């Protein structure tokens, strides 16, 4: 029994020694590890105290800003390209164009003296289609002269009045085309109108043709008179 107890005691002793040695080793390692942990913390605490270049933060900021600007500038350029150029031009013109006051329009020139007035309305059966003013017409001595015609016919006739003409033989008269005063149509041989003549016109030639204008229906040379000319109940 003694050998067994001796061996057990020896084993217990070695076990206790081993455990004590392990605890001593752990205790020896613990200060080292804590020392290692404390030293970095002391260094971290001393870092803000060390003098640093004053330009370092600014340079860092400037570098950061420059980097940001480098990234943003393409975006700004892209945004600028998407703007409608028409709107920019319109807005620019609104600022660039001066406020111009347009000049007032010049007054219109006074109208020229009126030409001879058209004959007074002769009635529903009369129609002046052409009014001619001769080159030698004297407006200063002109006056209105009434003409009344009443012939026995139901035809529609063409009428022309001249102030200059040539008599070749009795009953044959050639009017001067440039002296025509008026021309038009009459119905049923009835006409009542007014023409304008001058003091130098002593007589007028009145010609009536059928509506085709080829056959002479009536002609007469009448003296001018401020009281007018009256032709009634006459045949060709």
Residue pairs with C-beta under 8 A, 6 or more apart in sequence:
113 139
115 133
116 131
116 133
116 137
116 139
116 142
116 196
117 144
117 196
118 128
118 131
119 128
119 131
119 182
119 193
119 194
119 195
119 196
120 144
120 146
120 193
120 194
121 193
122 128
122 191
122 192
122 193
122 194
123 190
123 192
125 186
125 187
125 188
125 190
125 191
126 184
126 185
126 186
126 187
126 190
126 191
126 192
126 193
127 184
127 185
127 186
128 182
128 183
128 184
128 193
129 183
129 184
129 185
130 180
130 182
130 183
130 184
131 181
131 182
132 180
132 181
132 182
132 183
134 163
134 164
134 178
134 179
134 180
134 181
135 178
136 200
137 198
138 198
138 199
138 200
139 198
141 198
141 199
141 200
142 196
142 197
142 198
142 199
143 196
143 197
143 198
143 199
143 226
144 194
144 195
144 196
145 194
145 195
145 196
145 197
145 224
145 225
145 226
145 228
145 229
146 192
146 193
146 194
146 228
146 229
147 161
147 191
147 192
147 193
147 194
147 195
147 206
147 228
147 229
147 230
147 231
148 191
148 192
148 228
148 229
148 230
148 231
148 232
149 159
149 186
149 189
149 190
149 191
149 192
149 206
149 208
149 231
149 232
150 189
150 190
150 191
150 231
150 232
150 233
151 189
151 190
151 208
151 218
151 231
151 233
151 234
151 235
152 189
152 233
152 235
153 188
153 189
153 217
154 188
154 189
155 188
155 189
155 210
155 211
155 217
156 185
156 186
156 187
156 211
157 185
157 186
157 187
157 189
157 208
157 209
157 210
157 211
157 217
157 218
158 183
158 184
158 185
158 208
158 209
158 210
158 211
158 213
159 182
159 183
159 184
159 185
159 186
159 191
159 206
159 207
159 208
160 175
160 180
160 182
160 183
160 206
160 207
160 209
161 180
161 181
161 182
161 183
161 195
161 204
161 205
161 206
161 207
162 175
162 176
162 179
162 180
162 181
162 204
162 205
162 207
163 179
163 181
163 197
163 201
163 203
163 204
163 205
164 175
164 176
164 178
164 179
165 173
165 174
165 175
165 176
165 179
165 205
165 221
166 173
166 174
166 176
167 173
168 174
173 205
173 219
173 221
175 205
175 207
181 195
181 196
181 197
181 204
182 193
182 195
185 211
186 208
195 204
197 204
197 224
201 224
202 223
202 224
203 221
203 222
203 223
203 224
204 221
204 222
204 224
204 229
205 219
205 220
205 221
206 218
206 219
206 220
206 221
206 222
206 229
206 231
207 216
207 218
207 219
208 216
208 217
208 218
208 219
209 215
209 216
209 217
210 217
216 236
217 236
218 234
218 235
218 236
220 231
220 234
222 229
222 231
